[in-house]
Amino acid sequence: MWLVPYTQGRSHYINVTLRKPTTIAMIRIWNYNKSRIHSQRGAREISVHFDKKMVFSGEICKASGTVSEILDSFGDNILFTMDEEILDHIARNDPFFQERNFAHEYNDTFSPYEEQRPPTAKNDAVEPDRPFTMAAASAVTEGKINGTYCTKCIEMRIFSAWDRSGYVGLTGIIPLSEDGGPIQSKCHIEAESSAGNDPGVLLDNINFTTDDKHMCLMELPNPMQRSGAYISVIITFIQAVQLSGFRIYNYNASYEDTYRGVKEIEVYLDGKRPPELCKRILLRRAPGNVHYDYAQDLMINSSPEQNFFKQPTWPVSADYDCNSEMPTGFVFKLELLDTWGDYYYVGLNGIELYDANGGLINLSDKEIAAFPSSVNILNPATEDVRTPEKLVDGTNNCTSGLHSWLAPSLPGQINYIYIVFDQPVTVSKIKVWNYNKSPTRGGKNFTLLVDDLVIYNGTLSCANDALQEQPNVIMLDQNHLESQYSEPMRFFDVVESDSKERSRQKHLAKRNRHAVDQAKRPLTSMPKIRLRLSRNILAD
């Protein structure tokens, strides 16, 4: 390939000298094709001269940056005749000829409709019947490759916040590359109606925070004055990048201020809306604290049958109704208020969530979190294996503690378990296995919240030494009660007295934890080396 430095405003020449006068019927140009990113270095607007007489001036196609059998993905053809006999001779002698290359249609990078490419070889100095170049249509949208889009400008249109204060904010935006990591290319960001910090703080990578100095607050236009009004946040890269999605941190200054976070957005790439993105995207509210990584990943789907982003439905918990059949939301939070007798530690063996059809929801390490996270906060050097991801590893009946979660009970601090989704999820029931290595450390009184709204107060049964421990079943679908587990059975029922009892229990739990002498905390440790030894013993 040929590559030279580009100087804005100057011409760059390629001279071809033939040995004798020759009649030219077609010129094929293979544009720069080193990679999908570097294909942006290819020529765009060119002119062709024969013996100092211009015969063509216009735009040629960019190469795809990949090795493809489709000729159109490498560049452009410039025809100087439409004579059928001459074209037939070209076809017979051209090893790369494909009949569909002469369909002469152009498919815009992000447009779902095919449009005819306009003539580009019009020039008063040449005869009006001069043929012109046209790019052939490809079976695959040019800008989309393997579930990613090649783009230089990203526009996020913000339509609403979670409250009606007239302000909306964000903590951070991270565009994601092909491998799902942050895009490293330099870029510039600008936002309309900024009412606080410079919008550049959205790209400062300080997102796990409640400090509003690292957040951008903007003023929303009044929808009563202009229907469909929005705020634009625009990220422009120095050169085109392959985009696989976004990681968004919503406004997180405090619990009350999280309602100023963004609620509805639309995304445009290079000024056009991708055809897969047919609906607005619903963003999750931030928690108002830093108990867990509250980033929301919005990924481009690789399947053409799916939407550009996984489109969420509106969560029931946004405007919660106690008479609804099943709760739907982004964040399911379990508050563990006390234990069955231990004042220093609280633990669980496992948690399972079931969808609206009764199917098990597959949970990953990314979706489970706890605060305090585990006993490792007391002494990180121990590398205790009883961490939050053990709650969803599928091994729930375990008396050794190797597949359980354990965290310290700290003064004035309630223990929380979070199950966080990037889109709203409907849950019909929850199964909870209590901690049975030391049953007195198992959780007792608890509260279940969905998107910060209380849906249940209850009690977990104390575990015993049985290897097949029965789980606590919290039924959230009143229309499909199961009798498989007769005890303990919990029902979805929230009344005003429950809320008062929860407040009383929460206050009492915090007061009791203050009264505990922390100097008498017993040591506990289950390091990774013990886990490895146990596995070796089982293998033997």
C-alpha positions as CSV (number, residue, x, y, z in Angstrom):
1,M,0.0,0.0,0.0
2,W,1.0,3.6,-0.6
3,L,0.9,6.2,2.2
4,V,2.1,9.7,2.3
5,P,1.7,12.6,4.8
6,Y,-1.5,14.6,4.1
7,T,-1.3,18.4,4.0
8,Q,-4.6,20.3,4.3
9,G,-5.2,22.6,1.2
10,R,-2.4,21.0,-0.9
11,S,-2.7,18.6,-3.8
12,H,-1.2,15.1,-3.7
13,Y,-0.3,13.7,-7.1
14,I,0.0,10.2,-8.6
15,N,1.4,10.2,-12.2
16,V,1.1,7.3,-14.5
17,T,3.0,7.5,-17.9
18,L,2.0,5.0,-20.6
19,R,4.4,3.9,-23.3
20,K,2.1,4.8,-26.1
21,P,-1.3,6.5,-26.6
22,T,-4.0,4.3,-25.1
23,T,-7.8,4.5,-25.0
24,I,-9.1,4.0,-21.5
25,A,-12.5,2.4,-20.9
26,M,-12.4,2.0,-17.1
27,I,-10.2,2.8,-14.1
28,R,-10.4,0.8,-10.9
29,I,-9.1,2.4,-7.7
30,W,-8.3,0.2,-4.7
31,N,-8.5,2.5,-1.7
32,Y,-6.3,2.3,1.4
33,N,-7.3,-0.9,3.3
34,K,-4.8,-1.6,6.1
35,S,-7.5,-1.9,8.7
36,R,-11.0,-0.7,9.6
37,I,-9.6,2.2,11.5
38,H,-6.8,3.1,9.0
39,S,-9.2,2.8,6.0
40,Q,-10.2,6.4,7.1
41,R,-6.8,7.4,5.6
42,G,-8.0,6.5,2.1
43,A,-8.6,9.1,-0.6
44,R,-12.0,10.6,-0.8
45,E,-12.3,13.5,-3.3
46,I,-10.1,13.1,-6.4
47,S,-9.7,14.3,-9.9
48,V,-8.4,12.4,-13.0
49,H,-6.6,14.2,-15.9
50,F,-5.7,12.7,-19.3
51,D,-2.9,14.8,-20.8
52,K,-3.8,17.8,-18.6
53,K,-7.5,17.5,-19.5
54,M,-9.8,16.7,-16.6
55,V,-12.1,13.7,-17.3
56,F,-13.3,13.0,-13.8
57,S,-13.8,14.9,-10.5
58,G,-15.7,13.5,-7.5
59,E,-15.8,11.3,-4.5
60,I,-14.7,7.6,-4.4
61,C,-15.7,5.0,-1.9
62,K,-13.8,4.2,1.3
63,A,-12.4,0.7,1.7
64,S,-14.0,-1.5,4.3
65,G,-10.7,-2.3,6.1
66,T,-11.3,-6.0,5.9
67,V,-10.5,-8.8,3.5
68,S,-13.8,-9.5,1.7
69,E,-14.9,-11.3,-1.4
70,I,-17.1,-8.4,-2.3
71,L,-15.3,-6.2,-4.8
72,D,-17.2,-3.1,-3.6
73,S,-15.5,-3.2,-0.2
74,F,-12.1,-2.2,-1.7
75,G,-12.7,1.0,-3.6
76,D,-14.4,2.3,-6.7
77,N,-14.7,1.9,-10.5
78,I,-14.7,4.8,-12.9
79,L,-16.3,4.0,-16.2
80,F,-15.8,6.1,-19.4
81,T,-18.2,4.2,-21.6
82,M,-21.6,2.5,-21.5
83,D,-21.1,0.6,-24.7
84,E,-22.4,-2.9,-24.2
85,E,-19.7,-4.5,-26.4
86,I,-16.9,-2.8,-24.6
87,L,-18.3,-3.7,-21.2
88,D,-18.6,-7.3,-22.3
89,H,-14.9,-7.3,-23.2
90,I,-14.1,-5.9,-19.8
91,A,-16.2,-8.5,-18.1
92,R,-14.4,-11.3,-19.9
93,N,-10.9,-10.1,-19.1
94,D,-11.5,-8.8,-15.6
95,P,-10.8,-11.6,-13.0
96,F,-12.6,-9.5,-10.3
97,F,-15.7,-8.8,-12.3
98,Q,-19.0,-9.5,-10.6
99,E,-22.2,-8.6,-12.5
100,R,-23.8,-7.0,-9.4
101,N,-20.9,-4.5,-9.2
102,F,-22.7,-2.6,-12.0
103,A,-25.9,-2.3,-10.1
104,H,-24.9,1.4,-9.5
105,E,-26.7,1.8,-6.2
106,Y,-25.4,3.4,-3.0
107,N,-26.4,2.4,0.5
108,D,-25.8,5.1,3.1
109,T,-23.8,3.9,6.1
110,F,-26.6,4.2,8.6
111,S,-29.8,4.7,6.4
112,P,-32.2,1.8,6.2
113,Y,-33.3,2.9,2.8
114,E,-31.3,2.6,-0.5
115,E,-30.8,5.8,-2.4
116,Q,-29.4,6.4,-5.9
117,R,-26.0,8.0,-5.8
118,P,-26.0,11.3,-7.7
119,P,-23.7,11.8,-10.8
120,T,-20.3,13.0,-9.9
121,A,-18.6,13.4,-13.3
122,K,-20.4,16.5,-14.5
123,N,-18.1,19.1,-16.0
124,D,-18.8,21.8,-18.5
125,A,-15.5,21.2,-20.2
126,V,-16.5,17.7,-21.3
127,E,-19.3,16.3,-23.3
128,P,-22.7,16.0,-21.4
129,D,-22.9,12.3,-22.1
130,R,-19.7,11.5,-20.3
131,P,-20.3,8.4,-18.0
132,F,-19.8,8.8,-14.3
133,T,-18.7,6.5,-11.4
134,M,-21.2,5.0,-9.0
135,A,-20.6,2.7,-6.0
136,A,-22.3,-0.7,-6.0
137,A,-24.6,-1.7,-3.2
138,S,-23.3,-4.1,-0.6
139,A,-25.3,-6.8,1.0
140,V,-24.1,-5.6,4.4
141,T,-24.4,-2.1,5.7
142,E,-21.0,-0.5,5.2
143,G,-20.7,1.2,8.6
144,K,-21.6,-1.9,10.7
145,I,-19.0,-4.7,11.1
146,N,-19.4,-7.6,13.6
147,G,-21.9,-5.8,15.7
148,T,-19.9,-2.5,15.9
149,Y,-20.2,0.8,14.0
150,C,-17.4,2.8,12.5
151,T,-18.1,6.4,13.5
152,K,-16.4,9.7,14.3
153,C,-19.2,11.7,16.0
154,I,-21.6,10.4,18.7
155,E,-24.6,12.4,19.6
156,M,-26.7,11.6,22.7
157,R,-30.0,13.3,22.8
158,I,-31.4,13.6,26.4
159,F,-35.2,14.0,26.6
160,S,-36.0,13.7,30.3
161,A,-34.7,13.2,33.8
162,W,-36.2,11.1,36.6
163,D,-37.8,14.2,38.2
164,R,-39.3,17.4,37.0
165,S,-36.8,19.9,38.5
166,G,-35.8,21.1,35.0
167,Y,-32.3,19.9,35.4
168,V,-30.6,16.7,34.2
169,G,-27.1,15.4,34.9
170,L,-24.5,12.7,34.2
171,T,-21.3,11.5,35.9
172,G,-19.5,9.9,33.0
173,I,-19.7,8.4,29.5
174,I,-17.3,5.8,28.2
175,P,-17.5,4.8,24.6
176,L,-16.6,1.1,24.2
177,S,-14.3,-0.4,21.5
178,E,-14.7,-3.7,19.7
179,D,-13.3,-5.7,22.6
180,G,-15.7,-4.0,25.1
181,G,-13.0,-1.9,26.6
182,P,-12.8,2.0,26.6
183,I,-11.9,3.6,23.3
184,Q,-8.4,5.1,23.7
185,S,-8.6,7.6,20.8
186,K,-8.6,11.3,21.7
187,C,-11.9,13.0,21.5
188,H,-13.8,16.2,22.4
189,I,-17.1,16.6,24.1
190,E,-19.6,19.4,24.2
191,A,-23.1,19.8,25.7
192,E,-25.9,22.3,25.5
193,S,-27.2,24.3,28.4
194,S,-24.5,23.3,30.8
195,A,-25.6,24.6,34.3
196,G,-22.6,23.4,36.2
197,N,-19.2,22.0,35.4
198,D,-17.6,21.8,32.0
199,P,-18.9,18.8,30.1
200,G,-15.3,17.6,29.8
201,V,-15.7,16.1,33.3
202,L,-17.9,13.4,31.6
203,L,-14.7,12.0,30.1
204,D,-12.3,12.4,33.1
205,N,-12.7,8.7,34.1
206,I,-13.6,9.7,37.7
207,N,-17.0,8.1,37.8
208,F,-17.1,6.0,40.9
209,T,-17.8,9.0,43.1
210,T,-20.5,11.2,44.8
211,D,-18.4,14.4,44.2
212,D,-20.5,16.7,42.0
213,K,-17.2,18.3,40.8
214,H,-16.8,15.3,38.5
215,M,-20.4,15.6,37.2
216,C,-22.1,17.7,34.6
217,L,-25.5,19.3,35.3
218,M,-27.6,20.7,32.4
219,E,-30.8,22.6,32.1
220,L,-33.6,20.8,30.3
221,P,-35.7,22.8,27.8
222,N,-39.4,23.3,28.9
223,P,-41.4,20.7,27.0
224,M,-44.5,22.9,27.3
225,Q,-42.7,25.5,25.1
226,R,-41.3,23.1,22.6
227,S,-42.6,19.6,22.0
228,G,-39.9,16.9,21.7
229,A,-37.2,19.2,23.1
230,Y,-33.9,17.6,24.1
231,I,-30.3,18.4,25.1
232,S,-27.5,17.2,22.9
233,V,-24.2,15.8,24.3
234,I,-21.8,15.3,21.4
235,I,-18.5,13.4,21.4
236,T,-16.2,13.9,18.4
237,F,-13.2,11.7,17.8
238,I,-10.0,12.9,16.0
239,Q,-10.4,9.8,13.7
240,A,-13.2,7.3,13.2
241,V,-13.4,4.5,15.7
242,Q,-15.2,1.1,15.9
243,L,-18.0,1.5,18.5
244,S,-19.5,-1.5,20.3
245,G,-21.6,0.4,22.9
246,F,-21.5,2.8,25.8
247,R,-20.8,2.6,29.6
248,I,-22.9,5.3,31.3
249,Y,-22.6,6.6,34.8
250,N,-25.8,8.5,35.8
251,Y,-25.9,11.6,38.1
252,N,-24.8,10.4,41.6
253,A,-24.3,13.5,43.8
254,S,-26.6,12.2,46.5
255,Y,-29.7,10.0,46.9
256,E,-32.0,13.0,46.3
257,D,-30.0,14.2,43.4
258,T,-30.1,10.9,41.6
259,Y,-33.6,11.9,40.4
260,R,-31.8,14.5,38.3
261,G,-30.2,11.7,36.4
262,V,-30.9,11.0,32.8
263,K,-34.0,8.9,32.1
264,E,-34.6,8.8,28.3
265,I,-32.0,9.1,25.5
266,E,-31.6,8.6,21.8
267,V,-28.2,7.9,20.1
268,Y,-27.1,9.2,16.7
269,L,-23.9,8.2,15.0
270,D,-22.4,10.7,12.5
271,G,-25.6,12.6,12.5
272,K,-27.9,9.7,11.6
273,R,-29.9,7.3,13.7
274,P,-28.9,3.6,13.2
275,P,-31.8,1.6,11.8
276,E,-31.6,-0.9,14.7
277,L,-32.2,1.9,17.2
278,C,-36.0,2.2,16.9
279,K,-36.8,3.2,20.5
280,R,-35.6,5.5,23.1
281,I,-33.3,4.0,25.7
282,L,-34.2,4.0,29.4
283,L,-31.2,4.7,31.8
284,R,-31.0,3.4,35.3
285,R,-30.9,5.8,38.2
286,A,-27.6,6.0,40.1
287,P,-27.7,4.7,43.8
288,G,-26.6,8.0,45.4
289,N,-23.7,6.2,47.0
290,V,-20.6,4.1,46.0
291,H,-21.7,0.8,47.4
292,Y,-21.2,-0.9,44.0
293,D,-20.1,0.0,40.5
294,Y,-23.3,1.6,39.1
295,A,-22.2,1.7,35.5
296,Q,-24.8,0.8,32.9
297,D,-23.6,-0.9,29.8
298,L,-25.5,-0.3,26.6
299,M,-24.1,-2.7,24.0
300,I,-24.7,-2.9,20.3
301,N,-26.4,-6.2,19.5
302,S,-24.6,-8.5,17.0
303,S,-27.8,-10.1,15.8
304,P,-29.6,-8.2,13.1
305,E,-33.0,-9.4,14.4
306,Q,-32.4,-7.6,17.7
307,N,-32.6,-3.9,18.4
308,F,-29.4,-1.8,18.3
309,F,-29.5,-1.7,22.1
310,K,-31.4,-4.1,24.3
311,Q,-34.6,-2.1,24.7
312,P,-36.0,-2.1,28.2
313,T,-39.7,-1.9,29.1
314,W,-40.8,0.8,31.6
315,P,-40.2,-0.6,35.1
316,V,-43.3,-1.1,37.3
317,S,-41.3,0.4,40.2
318,A,-41.0,3.7,38.4
319,D,-44.6,4.4,39.4
320,Y,-45.1,1.6,41.8
321,D,-48.5,0.1,42.4
322,C,-48.9,-2.4,45.3
323,N,-51.6,-4.2,43.5
324,S,-49.4,-5.1,40.5
325,E,-48.8,-8.8,40.1
326,M,-45.0,-8.9,39.9
327,P,-42.3,-6.2,40.5
328,T,-40.2,-5.0,37.7
329,G,-37.0,-3.0,38.1
330,F,-33.3,-2.4,37.6
331,V,-32.0,-2.9,41.1
332,F,-33.2,-5.6,43.6
333,K,-31.8,-4.8,47.1
334,L,-31.8,-7.0,50.1
335,E,-31.3,-5.3,53.5
336,L,-30.1,-7.7,56.2
337,L,-31.1,-6.1,59.5
338,D,-29.8,-8.7,61.9
339,T,-28.7,-12.3,62.4
340,W,-29.7,-15.4,64.3
341,G,-27.3,-14.6,67.2
342,D,-23.9,-13.5,65.9
343,Y,-23.1,-9.8,66.5
344,Y,-20.0,-9.6,64.3
345,Y,-20.7,-11.3,61.0
346,V,-23.7,-12.0,58.6
347,G,-23.7,-14.3,55.7
348,L,-25.8,-16.2,53.0
349,N,-25.2,-19.3,50.9
350,G,-27.0,-18.4,47.7
351,I,-29.7,-16.4,45.9
352,E,-31.8,-17.2,42.9
353,L,-34.2,-15.0,40.9
354,Y,-37.0,-16.3,38.7
355,D,-38.5,-14.4,35.7
356,A,-42.2,-13.8,34.9
357,N,-42.5,-17.2,33.3
358,G,-40.9,-19.0,36.3
359,G,-37.6,-19.6,34.6
360,L,-34.3,-19.2,36.5
361,I,-32.5,-15.9,35.7
362,N,-28.9,-16.5,35.0
363,L,-26.9,-14.1,37.2
364,S,-23.2,-13.3,36.6
365,D,-20.5,-11.8,38.9
366,K,-21.2,-8.4,37.2
367,E,-24.8,-8.3,38.5
368,I,-24.2,-9.1,42.2
369,A,-22.7,-6.8,44.8
370,A,-22.7,-6.3,48.5
371,F,-21.9,-3.6,51.0
372,P,-19.8,-4.1,53.0
373,S,-18.5,-6.4,50.3
374,S,-17.0,-9.2,52.4
375,V,-14.8,-10.0,55.3
376,N,-11.9,-9.0,53.2
377,I,-12.4,-5.4,54.1
378,L,-11.1,-6.2,57.6
379,N,-7.9,-7.8,56.3
380,P,-7.5,-7.8,52.5
381,A,-4.3,-9.8,52.8
382,T,-6.3,-12.9,53.8
383,E,-8.0,-13.1,50.4
384,D,-11.1,-14.8,51.9
385,V,-13.1,-16.7,49.3
386,R,-16.5,-15.8,50.8
387,T,-17.2,-13.0,48.4
388,P,-20.5,-11.8,46.8
389,E,-20.1,-13.7,43.6
390,K,-20.4,-17.0,45.6
391,L,-24.1,-16.1,46.0
392,V,-24.8,-16.8,42.4
393,D,-22.3,-19.6,41.6
394,G,-25.1,-22.2,41.7
395,T,-23.7,-24.2,44.7
396,N,-26.1,-23.3,47.5
397,N,-26.2,-26.4,49.8
398,C,-22.7,-26.2,51.1
399,T,-21.7,-26.5,54.8
400,S,-18.0,-25.8,54.3
401,G,-18.5,-22.1,53.6
402,L,-16.5,-22.3,50.3
403,H,-19.5,-21.3,48.3
404,S,-21.0,-18.7,50.6
405,W,-20.8,-15.0,51.3
406,L,-19.8,-13.5,54.6
407,A,-19.4,-9.9,55.6
408,P,-18.8,-8.0,58.9
409,S,-21.5,-6.3,60.9
410,L,-20.2,-2.8,61.4
411,P,-21.4,-0.1,63.9
412,G,-24.2,1.9,62.4
413,Q,-24.1,0.1,59.1
414,I,-26.8,-2.1,57.6
415,N,-25.6,-4.9,55.3
416,Y,-26.9,-4.7,51.7
417,I,-27.0,-7.2,48.9
418,Y,-27.5,-5.7,45.4
419,I,-28.6,-7.5,42.2
420,V,-28.2,-4.9,39.4
421,F,-29.5,-5.2,35.8
422,D,-28.8,-3.0,32.8
423,Q,-32.4,-3.3,31.8
424,P,-35.6,-3.7,33.9
425,V,-36.3,-7.3,34.8
426,T,-39.6,-8.8,36.1
427,V,-39.2,-11.2,39.0
428,S,-41.9,-13.7,40.1
429,K,-40.0,-15.3,43.1
430,I,-36.7,-15.2,44.9
431,K,-35.0,-18.1,46.7
432,V,-32.5,-17.4,49.5
433,W,-30.3,-20.0,51.1
434,N,-29.1,-18.9,54.6
435,Y,-25.6,-19.3,55.9
436,N,-25.1,-22.8,57.3
437,K,-21.4,-23.1,58.1
438,S,-22.2,-21.2,61.3
439,P,-26.0,-20.9,61.4
440,T,-26.1,-18.1,64.0
441,R,-24.4,-15.9,61.4
442,G,-27.2,-16.3,58.9
443,G,-29.5,-13.3,58.1
444,K,-32.7,-13.1,60.0
445,N,-35.0,-10.0,59.5
446,F,-34.7,-8.4,56.1
447,T,-36.3,-6.0,53.7
448,L,-36.6,-6.4,49.9
449,L,-36.6,-3.2,47.8
450,V,-36.9,-2.8,44.0
451,D,-35.5,0.5,42.7
452,D,-35.5,1.8,46.3
453,L,-39.2,1.0,46.8
454,V,-40.1,-1.5,49.6
455,I,-42.0,-4.5,48.4
456,Y,-41.5,-6.9,51.3
457,N,-40.5,-7.2,54.9
458,G,-39.9,-10.7,56.3
459,T,-37.8,-13.2,58.2
460,L,-35.3,-15.8,56.9
461,S,-35.3,-19.2,58.6
462,C,-32.2,-20.2,60.5
463,A,-30.1,-22.8,58.6
464,N,-29.3,-26.2,60.0
465,D,-26.6,-28.7,59.4
466,A,-28.5,-30.6,56.7
467,L,-26.7,-30.8,53.4
468,Q,-30.0,-30.4,51.5
469,E,-31.1,-27.2,53.1
470,Q,-34.5,-25.9,52.0
471,P,-34.3,-22.3,50.7
472,N,-36.5,-19.5,51.8
473,V,-39.0,-18.8,49.0
474,I,-40.2,-15.2,48.6
475,M,-43.2,-15.4,46.3
476,L,-43.8,-12.1,44.4
477,D,-46.5,-13.4,42.0
478,Q,-49.7,-13.8,43.9
479,N,-51.5,-15.5,41.0
480,H,-49.0,-18.4,40.7
481,L,-48.3,-19.6,44.3
482,E,-46.3,-22.8,44.5
483,S,-46.6,-25.5,47.1
484,Q,-43.3,-27.2,46.5
485,Y,-41.8,-25.6,49.6
486,S,-44.4,-25.4,52.4
487,E,-42.2,-23.7,54.9
488,P,-41.0,-21.0,55.0
489,M,-43.2,-19.4,52.4
490,R,-43.3,-15.6,52.0
491,F,-45.9,-13.6,50.1
492,F,-45.7,-10.3,48.3
493,D,-47.7,-7.9,50.6
494,V,-46.7,-4.4,51.6
495,V,-48.9,-2.2,53.8
496,E,-48.3,0.9,55.8
497,S,-47.7,-1.0,59.0
498,D,-44.9,-2.9,57.3
499,S,-43.1,0.3,56.4
500,K,-43.3,1.5,60.0
501,E,-42.1,-1.8,61.3
502,R,-39.2,-1.7,58.8
503,S,-38.1,1.8,60.0
504,R,-38.3,0.6,63.6
505,Q,-36.3,-2.6,62.9
506,K,-33.7,-0.7,60.9
507,H,-33.2,1.9,63.7
508,L,-33.0,-0.8,66.3
509,A,-30.4,-2.8,64.2
510,K,-28.2,0.2,63.9
511,R,-28.4,1.0,67.6
512,N,-27.6,-2.6,68.5
513,R,-24.6,-2.6,66.3
514,H,-23.3,0.5,68.0
515,A,-23.5,-1.3,71.3
516,V,-21.3,-4.2,70.3
517,D,-17.7,-4.1,71.4
518,Q,-15.7,-4.3,68.2
519,A,-12.5,-5.2,70.1
520,K,-14.0,-8.6,70.8
521,R,-14.7,-9.4,67.2
522,P,-13.5,-13.0,66.6
523,L,-11.2,-13.7,63.7
524,T,-12.4,-15.6,60.7
525,S,-10.6,-16.6,57.5
526,M,-11.0,-18.9,54.6
527,P,-8.2,-18.0,52.2
528,K,-8.0,-19.1,48.5
529,I,-5.2,-21.7,49.3
530,R,-7.8,-23.6,51.4
531,L,-10.2,-23.6,48.5
532,R,-7.5,-25.0,46.2
533,L,-6.6,-27.7,48.7
534,S,-10.2,-28.7,49.0
535,R,-10.5,-29.0,45.3
536,N,-7.4,-31.2,45.1
537,I,-8.8,-33.5,47.8
538,L,-12.0,-33.9,46.0
539,A,-10.1,-34.6,42.8
540,D,-8.1,-37.3,44.5
